[in-house]
Each structure stands twice: as structure tokens, then as C-alpha cells.
Amino acid sequence: MSLPIANGLLAVVKDDCETCHLVVPVLAELAEREYGVVIVSQDQDDFPDGFGAIHDRELDISWRLGIETTPTLYRVEGGEVVDEQAGWHRSGWERVTGATGLGAGLPEQRPGCGSDTMLPDTYQRLLRRHSPYPMSSRRVGLGTAEDPVEAAFARGWTDGLPVVPPTEERVARMLEGTELPPDQALCTLPPDLAECTVEKVAINAVMAGCRPEYLPVVLAAVEAAAGRRFNIHGVSATTYFSGPVLIVNGPVRRRIGMNSGVNVLGQGNRANLTIGRAFNLVVRNVGGARPGGVDQATFGSPSKLSFCFPEDEEGSPWESLAVQRGFGPEESTVTLFAAHGPIEVVDQKSRTPESLARTLALQLRMVAHPKLAGMSEAIVVVSPEHARLFREAGWTKARLGKEIHALLTLPTSEMVAGAGGTAEGMPPWLADRREEIPKFGPEGLWFVHAGGGAGGFSAIISGWVGGRAGSEMTTVAIDQ
Amino acid sequence: MTTLLDPTSERTTGKRSISPRPADIADGTVALLDISKPRGDVFIGRLDELLTEMGVAVRHYRKPTFSKPAPLDLRRQIAAECGAVIEALAD
């Protein structure tokens, strides 16, 4: 919309503002002088009395101006604001008007009050009203006595926890987190092969409790999940434990306040928890993977609720996971891994990297089953205490991986079905063909650095069927 | 009144009825689909024996991996070559 004047001075005031009352004599001075001033009042049509103020009842003029404080004085030229001063500030008002000696007898300056456009409910209403992108999702009207949280449960939209009701205002606010238009199709999401738009992701992000600045991470993860490599259909449908694990790298981690330190895999950080949750809600609500339906997991795991964390890159002795996967250190990325856990690794006594590598290998052997090899991949989340040992010894990630691979290249005779008194294991014919079997494939073992500063522990995140036969770890850049 | 935005794909899942059972299993070839789970071959092998004894023609098919839906080409091939399919989960 256009401003009420194309050229001249414009002042936005409200009756419920002491500073606005303070500047009324100044406005009178301006009105009397050759400058002239058009006054816009936010809350009363007769304030200030006798000025013929325009009542900005719907606050559309105020929204157009982007005002945060009343009073604000604007100079408008050619229909656009060219200068402005918020609050009462003599020199500022003189700069905007070009006048001198304004407001004799008034203090030099006085802060203003919050604009009515900034009231939370009003802000949301205006945001929706002025959004350039109308939202197209079906509107679900609730009865006056219906609790929106209960309504979301009743419609099968939740993961078993209450959700934030996705009102149009909240979704409009969420969409501020991306420059993509709401109707943009991101992907076709399995298992239902349903079109997933930016708007649908935003709705689910609202429900999960995300802030708008988290949205680009969720969008990137959803797009990555829909690709053939990650195989979200299989991850959702399997009887196995796994769900999507999201690992965030790059500057976005700090900007949105993710936690890579104390309790990194636990509760307490909004970004960690709600990004993972939003992702899973999209898979459920848009993709159609619901437990008992497509999702036939025997146990499932908390990673189907939310398992998302950033790497502690700053404290790491190594290059980050994203760098290993071909991205630059200044790029923000999210890595998807079909997995579950964590499985604990306790080692408080090792003082050499060789000893600690043996501990890691012993515990990694139990991924899936101590007698199964080449099936699952794993990520080891190495804590600061454990990482220090490798740093001091100069062990790179590659060195650590090589040592563990050597320790986990196991005698086939121990691994085959029937060996050790249990029928589970590798096919017996393998014993005739090779003497040893590697537990993990060449790209089957990854290390990331995260966790609190105290504790001689690491954590294994144990994967589903890896590689092309199952789900391939997928890393994508986050478009910000 | 509160209005919420629908977070789902807004699609109703299409309901398709199962094809009518063949009047006589010996009328057409039966597809035996192994989904590549361990010991699926044991189950499929036994079905082969039993069906062959009954005089039923069988053809064997295998999904590349149990973790993904059967490729479209494979589904089409089975539909073109057989009148019924038995899918073995095993494990």
C-alpha cells in the first residue's frame, strides 16, 4: 500500500504514549511553520485533538512504515521514507525536518513507547494480512469449546506428545525463516509419494515448537530424506530399531543456538530437539509413515521422535563430519543417518590412543550382533576427554579408523552361524572363502566430536542396513 | 474460533480391493518372489516343491534388497508373466 503522503513530514503517534503527548507542541510548531506535518494516530481518531489526524485503525500504514516506536517522525519523498527519527530527540527531529529550535522547553531527548504493531497478537495478525504469499493448506475450523492441542491429537497429527497448534499466524511467522515461497514444492516424500511444499514443512515445524530460524535446517533435511539414497521409505517401514539421526555442521549451529556440549544427545536445547521433531512430523504427516501403518518397527527408538545434534567443531582435534563428506568448513550442512542409540562406551583408564582404540573396537563389535559384519554402519561420538587423548598423540580420524578396522577384521570361523553356540551369524559358506571378515565396510565407520567436558565416555550411534542395500548416509548444504 | 492449517498431505489413501483369487491355481504361472531376506530361499524352495508336485508352473523372482520397494520393472514383469504371486518374508 502507499503512504498517505507522497512528499513531506509524517508523524506516527498514539494516545497511550507519554512521549507522544510530550511532542504535541512540537507537532503544532511544525504544523504552523511552512513545513506542515501529517499525523497518523494508532489508537485514537481524535489524538492529538485538532490536528485532523488519520486514524490508522487497522495499523496498515504503521505496518507499511515498519514502525517500532511511537512517536516516529518520517520525511517522505517520492512516496518513500528517506529519513526518520524514533522517540523525541531534538537534533534528530531537526535533521528530519530541516528546522531549528524545535521544542524549546522540552528535554533534549525522551525515549518513545512500543508501536501497537509490535503487540504479539497484532504483529501476527498483520504478518498474515500482509504476507505476499497466501497459504493454501486446508483450513480446519475448531469448535469454540475445542482445545486446539486436543484437536491435533484427535486428528492424528502428533507424535504422541502435545504440539503447538498450527494457526495461520504462527505458520506465517515460521515462513519468515525462509525466502522460499510457501507453495514451492520441495520434494515428493515417500512412502505416500506425496508432494511436500515449504508450507507443509512450516506447519509441522510450528507444531514441533521450532523457531523460524530453524526452518532452513528442517527444509534441507526433508529434501535430503526424499532422495533415493537415504531411502526414507525403508527407514520408516523396517522392523529394525532405526530412525533418522540428524547431525548439523557449520556456522548455522551457533547462529541458531544448538547445543554440542553437555547433554548433547539429551534434552534441554530447543533447536536440537525441535528440528529433529519437526523432521519426523513431516515424515509422519506428509510422507504418511505412521506407526502401525507403514511403520512396522518391532521396538522403534527415540530417534523416531527426535535425534538431532550439532558437532562440536571448535573443540575437535579433527576435521568435521561435513568436511569429511566434501563440504567446506564455512558451509552449513545437515547429515542424515538411519540409526539409533546411543550405545555407551566407557573407558576412564586408557592413557594411550592404542588402548582407547581397543575399547572402541570391542564395543563397536556389538553393533547389530557381534557375529554380523558388513551390515550396519556406525558413528562414534567422541567426547572431549577421549578426543584429547587422540589429539595429544597426533592421531587423525583416518589413523583411528584404520586402527579400529584392523582390530575389527575378525576370523570368519568366529563369525559364522553356529560358531560360539549361537545360530545367528554370517553364512557358513563364507568360512570356505575367506579367513577374515571386516566388521565395517570402508565407509562404514564415522567419528564426530561432541559432548560435555567431563567423562571418559564416547557414544556409538548404531546404523540400520547401510549402503545401497539400505540407507546411505546423506549430507546436504543448508540453504540460508 | 480457532483455525488450524492441515499439516498432512491432504490426500486420502486410495483403497484398492485385492484382485479376485484365481479359480484354480494351476491356471496360470505362480510367481515366487524372494525379497532377499535371509532364508527366504528356504521358504521359496519348499513352496516350489509343493506347487510343482501339484502341477503348478512357477517362476522365481527376487527383489534386489528387502529394504526398498520392488522396482517398477520387476512388478510389471511379474504381472505380465504370472497370474498370482507369493511373496516370502522369511527371516
Interface residues (C-beta under 8 A of the other chain):
Chain A: M135 S137 R138 R139 V140 G141 L142 G143 T144 E146 P148 A151 A152 W157 P165 P166 T167 E168 V171 L189 D192 A194 E195 C196 E199 K200 I203 N204 M207 N231 H233 G234 T238 L281 N285 V286 G287 G288 W464 V465 R468 A469 G470 S471
Chain B: M1 T2 T3 L4 L5 D6 P7 T8 S9 E10 R11 T13 P64 T65 S67 K68 P69
